[in-house]
Amino acid sequence: MLLSKSLAIGDSLGTIYDFEKKGDILDKHTHTRRDVHYSIVARGSFKVYGDDFEQAVPAGTVLDWEEGVNHGFIALEDNSRLINIIKYRV
């Protein structure tokens, strides 16, 4: 099961996603300038995929998304964690 909770650090906002089981999915989605983010693989590993890409990313990876890029995540290990930090405050 995918669990999420809001994150606020000073003026920075984001979301923490906990993927309890291997195979848990954060469905493919896209962002606008208002909510485009960095993704930090805090624990475990993921398959990151989009319309024309797919790659495995281990803990410690930081992904810098651009607005309009369709992307999703599949946990490759139990107890994986993804942290998204929104880039801009408009």
Backbone hydrogen bonds, N-H to C=O, Kabsch-Sander energy under -0.5 kcal/mol:
donor,donor_aa,acceptor,acceptor_aa,energy
3,L,1,M,-0.5
3,L,18,D,-2.8
5,K,16,I,-1.9
7,L,14,G,-2.4
9,I,12,S,-2.6
12,S,9,I,-2.6
14,G,7,L,-2.1
15,T,84,N,-1.9
16,I,5,K,-2.9
17,Y,15,T,-0.5
17,Y,82,L,-3.4
18,D,3,L,-2.8
18,D,16,I,-0.5
19,F,17,Y,-0.5
19,F,80,S,-3.1
20,E,1,M,-2.1
20,E,18,D,-0.8
23,G,75,A,-2.4
24,D,21,K,-2.2
26,L,73,F,-2.8
27,D,25,I,-0.6
29,H,71,H,-2.3
35,D,32,T,-1.2
36,V,32,T,-1.1
38,Y,85,I,-2.6
39,S,63,L,-2.5
40,I,83,I,-3.0
41,V,39,S,-0.5
41,V,61,T,-2.8
42,A,40,I,-1.1
42,A,81,R,-1.5
43,R,81,R,-1.5
46,F,57,V,-2.4
47,K,74,I,-2.7
48,V,46,F,-0.6
48,V,55,Q,-3.1
49,Y,72,G,-2.0
50,G,53,F,-2.5
51,D,70,N,-0.5
55,Q,48,V,-2.4
57,V,46,F,-2.9
59,A,44,G,-0.9
60,G,41,V,-3.4
61,T,58,P,-1.7
63,L,39,S,-3.2
65,W,37,H,-1.5
65,W,63,L,-0.8
68,G,31,H,-2.5
69,V,66,E,-1.5
70,N,68,G,-0.7
71,H,29,H,-2.9
72,G,49,Y,-2.0
73,F,26,L,-2.1
74,I,47,K,-2.0
75,A,24,D,-2.6
76,L,45,S,-2.8
77,E,45,S,-0.7
79,N,20,E,-1.3
80,S,19,F,-1.7
80,S,77,E,-0.6
81,R,43,R,-2.3
82,L,17,Y,-2.6
83,I,40,I,-2.6
84,N,15,T,-3.0
85,I,38,Y,-2.1
86,I,13,L,-2.8
87,K,36,V,-2.6
88,Y,36,V,-0.6
90,V,88,Y,-0.6
